[in-house]
Amino acid sequence: MVRKSQGRSIVQKSDGAALYETTDLATIIDRVKTADPDLILYVVGQPQHDHFEKVFRGARKAGLNGKATLEHVGFGTVNGPDGKPFRTRAGGTVKLFDLIEQGKEEALKRLNEFNLAQDYPQEECEEIARKVGLAAIKFADLSNHRLTNYIFDLARFTRFEGGTGPYLQYAAVRIKSLLKKAEEQGFKPGSIRIEDAAERDLVLALDRLLTSIDTALAKRAPNVLCAFAFELAQSLSRFYAAHHILSETNDPLRASRLTLCAVVLIELELVLALLGIDVPDRM
């Protein structure tokens, strides 16, 4: 029997049984044979880190990984209000379908509280709630550094203020509404003019997009994109508060501000799409 302390793996037990190491090595062989990848990422809980390091070491020594770099992208634990791993009331694992339904129900409550989507067709209202619920769950999970444990709290995640997915969706929907009204009134975007601190801060926030994407990729850290999206939305909010847009009587200024809003929408929707979050057309 081979001792694990020697850094070795048991590929097959004396009775012919296979272990996790066996199936993981076989999976690497299959992936190399069928896809010949440059990189294989294993997004699995951090407690499994030692297991994967042993598997990767064995694969490299045996030449099973081909040209692929093998990397474990660990993540922390999602806990309930009691600080223990999040489970159902009966103590079982929460099913994804049930979790999404819970998110949708909580989102409907929030939409009603803010009088959003009230006069829309029932089917559209349900679809908006589904998107908001999913955004709440996804953003809450990805906004934390992936190795950090966090408390699962749907009531907090579905708020339309603070660093939440619904807040960012609402920010994007506000821009869509603004640009639609501008088009209806015959106003068009134009050249950007930077004339004060709020405009300057917004442009600087927009300029951080590519750096944020590169950093998130290099560090396997989606929370970097979440932070960027939230900071951009906050810069937009300050810009809104400081300036007239549709009511601006100076045509070049109004055109410049419409362009800034349009670029914010492009970047915000792009980042949210990278995070797997859809933005409704209206709320």
LUMLO-231013 format. One record per residue (C-alpha): residue in one letter; z, x, y. Coordinates in pm, whole numbers, padded with zeros to 5 digits, always signed. Layout:
REM LUMLO-231013
aZXY;...
***
This chain:
REM LUMLO-231013
m+00000+00000+00000;v-00098+00139+00339;r+00173+00144+00605;k+00079+00003+00946;s+00279+00270+01121;q+00013+00519+01014;g-00240+00333+01230;r-00440+00208+00933;s-00557-00139+00833;i-00560-00308+00496;v-00914-00435+00447;q-00846-00591+00108;k-00518-00650-00071;s-00468-00554-00433;d-00513-00917-00536;g-00849-00934-00357;a-00725-01134-00059;a-00859-01064+00291;l-00645-01032+00605;y-00709-01095+00976;e-00823-00736+01015;t-01082-00793+00744;t-01236-01101+00904;d-01230-00949+01252;l-01413-00638+01130;a-01664-00857+00947;t-01719-01055+01268;i-01792-00734+01459;i-02049-00633+01197;d-02215-00976+01221;r-02224-00975+01603;v-02375-00628+01614;k-02634-00726+01354;t-02734-01057+01514;a-02694-00987+01888;d-02664-00607+01931;p-02443-00653+02241;d-02337-00389+02492;l-01994-00546+02537;i-01775-00778+02330;l-01480-00940+02506;y-01195-01095+02308;v-01020-01351+02529;v-00703-01400+02326;g-00332-01418+02413;q-00168-01091+02512;p+00073-01093+02211;q-00233-01013+01994;h-00310-00694+02186;d-00178-00450+01924;h-00373-00628+01649;f-00701-00598+01836;e-00641-00237+01935;k-00602-00155+01566;v-00916-00349+01474;f-01119-00186+01752;r-01000+00160+01655;g-01102+00098+01295;a-01442-00039+01398;r-01515+00262+01617;k-01407+00513+01353;a-01623+00340+01091;g-01917+00304+01330;l-01922-00074+01292;n-01945-00162+01661;g-02289-00014+01723;k-02338+00040+02097;a-02090-00231+02189;t-01772-00165+02384;l-01487-00369+02238;e-01231-00502+02485;h-00934-00736+02454;v-00890-00957+02761;g-00536-01086+02712;f-00369-01372+02893;g-00016-01499+02940;t+00157-01813+02820;v+00123-02163+02963;n+00477-02303+02971;g+00623-02648+03016;p+00887-02741+03277;d+01154-02607+03038;g+00998-02261+03054;k+00891-02274+02689;p+00528-02280+02563;f+00360-02604+02672;r+00358-02865+02397;t+00349-03240+02344;r+00671-03442+02349;a+00659-03439+01970;g+00650-03059+01977;g+00287-03019+01870;t-00001-02835+02032;v-00165-03024+02320;k-00523-03121+02237;l-00787-03041+02498;f-00917-03399+02499;d-00568-03533+02576;l-00515-03270+02844;i-00840-03366+03019;e-00743-03733+03005;q-00405-03653+03159;g-00578-03460+03434;k-00814-03751+03502;e-00527-04000+03521;e-00331-03781+03760;a-00643-03726+03971;l-00692-04103+04001;k-00337-04132+04135;r-00408-03865+04397;l-00738-04025+04499;n-00560-04355+04550;e-00282-04191+04750;f-00535-04037+04989;n-00756-04348+04995;l-01047-04151+04856;a-01336-04303+04658;q-01178-04646+04707;d-01497-04842+04778;y-01717-04660+04529;p-01853-04813+04208;q-01602-04789+03924;e-01824-04555+03724;e-01859-04312+04015;c-01486-04324+04087;e-01412-04240+03723;e-01655-03949+03733;i-01500-03812+04053;a-01155-03836+03896;r-01281-03651+03588;k-01420-03368+03804;v-01101-03350+04012;g-00882-03348+03701;l-01086-03069+03543;a-01079-02871+03867;a-00702-02905+03881;i-00657-02773+03528;k-00913-02492+03550;f-00809-02365+03892;a-00440-02372+03801;d-00510-02160+03495;l-00751-01915+03658;s-00571-01871+03992;n-00285-01686+03823;h-00337-01329+03713;r-00440-01368+03351;l-00136-01181+03217;t+00107-01399+03411;n+00298-01683+03246;y+00302-02005+03449;i+00447-02356+03443;f+00202-02637+03372;d+00255-02909+03633;l-00031-03159+03671;a+00133-03335+03966;r+00127-03009+04161;f-00216-02898+04039;t-00387-03220+04152;r-00268-03206+04512;f-00527-03205+04789;e-00340-02943+04985;g-00250-02582+04915;g-00415-02352+04663;t-00552-02610+04420;g-00891-02696+04275;p-00894-03045+04433;y-00823-02893+04776;l-01129-02671+04745;q-01344-02958+04619;y-01237-03166+04916;a-01320-02881+05156;a-01672-02862+05009;v-01717-03241+05021;r-01616-03244+05389;i-01893-02995+05465;k-02145-03203+05270;s-02048-03508+05473;l-02070-03315+05800;l-02416-03174+05722;k-02540-03517+05614;k-02424-03672+05942;a-02586-03388+06136;e-02917-03451+05959;e-02895-03823+06030;q-02841-03747+06400;g-03135-03505+06407;f-02919-03192+06450;k-03047-02877+06280;p-02878-02545+06195;g-02979-02241+06397;s-02902-01875+06464;i-02537-01776+06427;r-02350-01688+06745;i-02007-01526+06724;e-01813-01607+07040;d-01446-01629+06946;a-01183-01529+06689;a-01220-01836+06466;e-01593-01779+06425;r-01542-01407+06369;d-01274-01466+06105;l-01497-01714+05923;v-01789-01470+05914;l-01562-01192+05787;a-01433-01426+05515;l-01791-01505+05412;d-01869-01134+05397;r-01609-01077+05124;l-01801-01275+04860;l-01981-00991+04681;t-01675-00766+04687;s-01467-01044+04534;i-01720-01104+04258;d-01744-00732+04178;t-01364-00695+04172;a-01318-01002+03951;l-01575-00867+03706;a-01440-00514+03698;k-01079-00624+03651;r-01157-00928+03431;a-00961-01120+03692;p-01086-01471+03783;n-00783-01508+04010;v-00964-01283+04259;l-01237-01546+04293;c-00975-01819+04327;a-00805-01628+04608;f-01138-01574+04783;a-01228-01944+04763;f-00889-02048+04900;e-00901-01796+05186;l-01255-01909+05273;a-01146-02274+05279;q-00851-02187+05503;s-01078-01995+05742;l-01305-02298+05754;s-01008-02524+05829;r-00906-02303+06122;f-01268-02303+06240;y-01277-02685+06225;a-00955-02707+06424;a-01078-02472+06694;h-01425-02614+06755;h-01630-02925+06805;i-01933-02936+06580;l-02125-03263+06586;s-01976-03351+06926;e-02068-03011+07074;t-02306-03069+07367;n-02435-02711+07376;d-02733-02720+07137;p-02735-02350+07037;l-02359-02354+06974;r-02382-02669+06765;a-02672-02523+06565;s-02477-02201+06505;r-02171-02387+06383;l-02378-02602+06151;t-02525-02287+05998;l-02178-02141+05944;c-02070-02461+05769;a-02382-02458+05551;v-02321-02096+05444;v-01957-02174+05365;l-02074-02459+05142;i-02317-02231+04958;e-02051-01969+04890;l-01779-02219+04804;e-01997-02404+04555;l-02114-02075+04404;v-01762-01947+04346;l-01639-02279+04212;a-01938-02287+03975;l-01844-01939+03851;l-01498-02081+03780;g-01651-02376+03594;i-01566-02630+03863;d-01809-02902+03980;v-01802-03042+04332;p-01862-03418+04373;d-02119-03527+04630;r-01855-03737+04800;m-01493-03848+04771;
***
